[in-house]
């Protein structure tokens, strides 16, 4: 070994010491010469100084450079940060690294990454895997955007514009932060907006409250009422749309479709069937529980903690290992939902403008509609009268096909 120094830290060797003495004297923190500061670990713990020099076993030749130096075009070196090209050549090996989820690393199904490294990381990974194994490492790539400020500046730790995620989680909850992240559409930059997190927190709270309400009602046997069957038919469409969106890696579209149905279910359907459920109607109880189970599982990828908590109130095991909802092929008519929802919204609007309670009676409700719309309203009239506290309901024919509602409130 001569005077090459310690095998561990490459410091000045002890005078006259052999290899064994040098190793014994150095515990890994430069004990060869007392008081001498520790130096950078040897070649086995760092990349070579030049991409053209010999590399340790397992690191491709020319794969990385030492920070502070990189070759210039003319072959010389210059000061500055290491160049990107050698680093991406090394990162291209990641498609060949085995993991717990992918013991055969070149058979992964999806690569998630941002848009600014398509020509570097993505290209080098695919090229290297295809060259060395003859197999494409994946066939689908999910391209994400950046998180930016309202003035379109990129958020990053280096820029100093980003807040620690722990503060946001403490302020809004982990589900709310995840909801905001899931609302970002693939391939598009997302503006950092805490308002979206407040919406996510409200959604998680609503899921818990709705679950508590439905579970407080009695279970039913089988949905039979037209309005209940129509809801299950709409729920089948939501499951199909959300599943297709997730299969296409469009998680934002799936969340939007699920959330739109969830608010309709809470704000309109539950209010329509509430009185019938309180009376112990079997059809309403069964439909509410079927919808609750499906909604909880649909929202579980986006609100994992709230969904898990609500699921534990009435089911065994974790919701995250429960089967994904499937289409039940309900024979209900989805077209029944739109007319009754519009009429119910008009009743609420009339009461709000008059500054009356939502339970204030409606003396007369006149609905101008088409024959098809009237048939839908007649099928759901019992629930509409109950939810709107309607005393008299009359139908008139519409000449232009438009649905018009006139609500006359009972006198004070």
C-alpha positions, 0 to 999 in steps of 0.5 A: 500500500506504500504511503497511499493512506488509510484504506477507509478515509485516505488520510495521511498514514501512520508512520511505519504502520502496516495495513492491519495497523492502519485499518485498526487505527481508523474507525471510519472517522480518520483516526490515523492522525489525531486532530486531522479533519475527516476527508471525503470517502474514497471512490467506492462512496462517490462517483469518479471525478471525470466521466471518462475515468474509471468508475466503481463496479455497478456504475456505468462508465461516464454516468455521473460527474463530481459536483463542481466539474464537468467536461466542456465541449473541447475536452477540458473542464470548467467550474460550475454545477455538474452537467445534466447529460451524464446524470440522466444517463445514470438515471436511465438505469432506474427502469432496470432496478427491481423493487418490492412492487416490481421484482421484474423491473422492466415490466412496470405498467406506468411511469409518472413524471413531470413534463420538463424531463420527457426528453431526458429521463423518459427517453433515456429510461426507455432507450436503455431498457429496450437496448439492454432487455429488448422489452419496453419498460412500460407502455403508459406515462402519466405526465404531471405539471408544476405547482405554481403561484398565482403569478405563474412562478414555480413552487420549489424548496430552492425558490423559497416560495413553498410552505412546509406540507406539515403546516398545511396538513395541520391546518386543513388535514391530510385528506384536504391536501390530498384532495387539492393534489388530486384536483390537478389535471395531468399535464397542466400546471396547478396553481397553489390555492388553499381555497381548494383545500378548504373545499376538500376539508368540507367534502371530508366532513360532509362524508362523515356527516352523511355516513352518520345520518344514513347509518342512523336509519334502518336498513331496507331489503330491496329498492323498489320506488322509481326515485330509488331505482333512478338513483341507482341507475345514475350511480352505475353511470358514475361508477363506470365513468370514474373507473374509465377515468382512473384507467386512463390515469385521469384522476382529476376527471374521476374525482370531479365526476364522483364529487358532483354525484356526491353533492347531488346525493347529499343535497337533493336525494337524501332530502327527497327521501328523508321523510320516507326513510324516517317512516321506515320505508324499506326501499329508501333504507336499502338505496341509502345503504347501497349508495353509501357503500359505493360512495365511500369506496369511490372517495377512498382514493381521494379522502383515505382517512375520512373514508376509512373512518366512516367505513369502520362504523359499519364494515369489517376490515379496511376500505382500502382492501375492499373491492372496487364498486362495480356496475349493478345494472339497475333498471331505473330511469335516470331521466327522472332525476333532472325534473324533480331536482329542478323543481326542488331547487325552485322551491328552495329559491322561493323560500330563500328569497322570502326569508322563510324556513326550508320547511315553510309550507308551499300553498300552491306549486304550478309546474309548466312542463312537457308530457315527458317531464310531467310523467317523471314528476308524477312518478316522484311526486310523493317525495317532492311534496314531502321535501318541499312541503307542498300542499297543492301541486298542479301541472300545465302544458309547456308550449316551448318545451321549457320547464317553469315553476311558480311557487306560492308560499303559505301566508305568515 
